[in-house]
Amino acid sequence: MAGLPPWPVLIAGMALQALVVFALAAHLGLRSAEHVGLPGAPLLAALASGRPAPLADARLDRAVMVGLGVGLLVVAVDGVLFRGVLPPSAAIFGEVALWKRLLAGLLYGGLAEEILLRLFLVSALVYLLACGWREGARAGTVPVVIAIAVAAIVFGLGHLPATAALAPLTPAIVLRALLLNGLVGVVCGFIYVRRGLEAAMIAHAAAHLPLQIAPMLFLP
């Protein structure tokens, strides 16, 4: 189109914009997490400071198992509660190559969404709800639970545009997106506040294996 810069320039500009957004979100999330006593990103922090990475504390093996488990749970809940909710036209999603769906889920879901929703949003909400501007305050259970729930709802709402691209939004389809994505969001949220960002990323990425391998299993 006339007046637009070349595609390489557009792509580079969008990549730079995304990098700035994620860097800012990560910085604010880490600052908030440190302020309220959340783990933040313990493995990355250890590597950056030259200390041994606390792999035993991160429990990455458990994160994988929990992620696989919640992914299977989502598939089961989708089949039991929402069978036939999506129209046949949504089956086009299953025509996308499996490796592309897995790559998108692992990279965007496991990395980008966890930085924005767990590291940034959960940490910032806990900070605002529990501590405000009080120095040395630490998060209690109620602010943490509220923050995890709010981030999970935002996570579900964030998937509605992609769902709308497959089918017109109905109350049942909106409920499906909120519940199924909310399950993953809640699990990753609790993993984040207990084990840190890296474990939440691993769990989220692992959840995409059953989700992407059988995404259309219960469609009519």
C-alpha positions in Angstrom: 0.0 0.0 0.0 1.2 3.5 -0.8 2.6 5.5 2.0 3.5 2.4 4.2 7.1 1.5 5.0 8.5 -1.7 3.6 7.4 -4.9 5.4 10.8 -5.5 7.0 10.6 -2.1 8.6 7.0 -2.7 9.8 7.9 -6.1 11.3 11.0 -4.6 13.0 8.9 -1.8 14.4 6.3 -4.1 15.8 9.0 -6.4 17.2 10.6 -3.4 18.9 7.3 -2.2 20.3 6.5 -5.7 21.7 10.0 -5.9 23.2 9.5 -2.6 25.0 6.1 -3.6 26.3 7.4 -6.9 27.7 10.5 -5.4 29.1 8.5 -2.8 30.9 6.0 -5.4 32.2 8.8 -7.6 33.4 10.6 -4.8 35.2 7.4 -3.6 37.0 6.5 -7.2 37.8 9.8 -8.0 39.3 9.9 -4.8 41.3 6.4 -5.5 42.6 7.2 -9.1 43.4 10.3 -8.1 45.3 8.4 -5.5 47.3 5.7 -8.0 48.5 7.8 -11.1 48.9 6.7 -13.0 45.8 9.4 -15.2 44.1 9.5 -13.3 40.9 11.9 -15.0 38.5 14.3 -16.9 40.8 16.1 -18.9 38.2 16.8 -15.9 35.9 17.8 -13.8 38.9 20.3 -16.4 40.0 21.8 -16.7 36.5 22.0 -12.9 36.2 23.9 -12.6 39.4 26.2 -15.5 38.8 24.7 -17.7 41.6 23.7 -21.3 41.2 20.1 -21.6 39.9 17.8 -23.0 42.6 16.4 -25.7 40.5 15.3 -27.8 43.5 13.1 -25.0 44.8 11.6 -24.3 41.3 10.2 -27.9 41.1 10.2 -27.8 37.3 9.4 -31.5 37.0 6.3 -31.0 39.1 5.4 -28.0 37.0 5.4 -30.1 33.9 3.2 -32.7 35.5 0.7 -30.2 36.8 0.7 -28.5 33.4 -0.1 -31.7 31.6 -2.7 -32.5 34.2 -4.6 -29.2 33.8 -4.4 -29.5 30.1 -6.0 -32.9 30.2 -8.6 -31.5 32.6 -9.5 -28.7 30.3 -9.9 -31.1 27.4 -12.2 -33.3 29.6 -14.3 -30.3 30.9 -14.6 -29.0 27.3 -16.0 -32.4 26.2 -18.4 -32.9 29.1 -19.7 -29.4 29.5 -19.3 -27.7 26.1 -19.7 -30.5 23.6 -21.3 -29.0 20.5 -21.0 -25.4 21.7 -18.6 -24.4 19.0 -20.0 -24.6 15.4 -18.5 -26.9 12.8 -16.8 -23.9 11.2 -14.5 -23.8 14.2 -12.9 -27.0 13.0 -10.7 -25.0 10.7 -8.4 -24.5 13.7 -7.6 -28.1 13.6 -6.4 -27.8 10.0 -3.4 -25.7 11.2 -0.3 -27.8 11.3 0.3 -29.3 14.7 3.8 -28.0 15.0 2.6 -24.4 14.3 -0.1 -24.7 17.0 2.4 -26.1 19.5 5.0 -23.4 18.7 2.4 -20.7 19.2 1.2 -22.2 22.4 4.7 -22.8 23.8 6.2 -19.4 22.8 3.3 -17.0 23.2 1.3 -18.9 25.8 4.2 -20.2 27.9 6.4 -17.1 27.6 4.5 -13.9 26.7 1.3 -14.5 28.6 3.1 -15.6 31.7 5.2 -12.4 31.7 2.2 -10.2 31.3 -0.4 -12.0 33.4 1.5 -13.7 36.2 4.8 -11.8 36.6 3.3 -8.3 35.9 -0.4 -8.5 36.6 -0.5 -10.8 39.6 2.5 -9.1 41.2 1.2 -5.6 40.6 -2.3 -6.5 41.9 -0.9 -8.1 45.1 1.3 -5.0 45.6 -1.7 -2.7 45.2 -4.1 -4.8 47.2 -1.9 -5.7 50.1 0.8 -3.1 50.4 0.1 0.1 48.6 3.0 2.3 49.3 3.9 0.8 52.7 7.5 -0.2 52.8 8.4 -3.7 54.0 4.8 -5.0 53.8 4.2 -8.6 52.7 1.3 -10.1 50.8 -1.4 -12.0 52.7 -3.5 -14.9 51.4 -6.6 -12.9 50.4 -4.8 -10.4 48.1 -2.9 -13.2 46.5 -6.0 -15.2 45.8 -7.8 -12.1 44.4 -4.9 -11.3 42.2 -4.7 -14.8 40.8 -8.5 -14.8 40.1 -8.4 -11.4 38.4 -5.5 -12.4 36.3 -7.2 -15.7 35.3 -10.4 -13.8 34.3 -8.3 -11.3 32.2 -6.5 -14.4 30.7 -9.9 -15.8 29.7 -11.2 -12.5 28.3 -8.0 -12.2 26.3 -8.9 -15.3 24.4 -12.3 -14.0 23.2 -11.0 -12.2 20.1 -9.4 -15.5 18.9 -12.6 -17.4 19.7 -14.7 -14.7 17.9 -12.6 -15.3 14.8 -13.7 -19.0 14.8 -17.4 -18.4 15.7 -19.9 -15.7 16.7 -19.7 -15.1 20.4 -22.7 -16.5 22.4 -23.1 -16.7 26.2 -22.1 -20.3 26.1 -19.0 -19.7 24.1 -18.0 -16.8 26.3 -18.5 -19.0 29.4 -16.4 -21.7 27.7 -13.5 -19.3 27.1 -13.6 -17.9 30.6 -13.9 -21.3 32.4 -11.4 -23.3 30.3 -8.7 -20.6 30.1 -9.5 -19.6 33.7 -8.6 -23.1 34.9 -5.1 -22.8 33.3 -4.8 -19.2 34.6 -5.6 -20.2 38.2 -3.2 -23.1 38.2 -0.3 -21.1 36.7 -1.1 -18.3 39.1 -0.7 -20.5 42.1 2.5 -22.0 40.7 3.9 -18.5 40.1 3.3 -17.3 43.7 4.8 -20.5 45.1 7.7 -21.3 42.7 8.2 -18.3 40.4 7.8 -17.3 36.8 9.9 -20.1 35.3 7.8 -22.8 36.8 4.6 -21.1 35.7 6.0 -20.8 32.2 6.9 -24.5 32.1 3.4 -25.5 33.4 1.7 -23.3 30.9 3.8 -24.7 28.0 3.1 -28.2 29.2 -0.6 -27.6 29.3 -0.6 -26.8 25.6 0.6 -30.3 24.7 -2.8 -32.0 25.4 -4.7 -28.8 24.4 -3.1 -28.6 21.0 -2.8 -32.3 20.2 -6.5 -32.8 20.6 -8.1 -29.3 20.2 -11.1 -30.4 18.3 -11.7 -33.7 19.9 -15.2 -33.0 21.1 -16.4 -30.9 18.2 -19.5 -32.3 16.3 
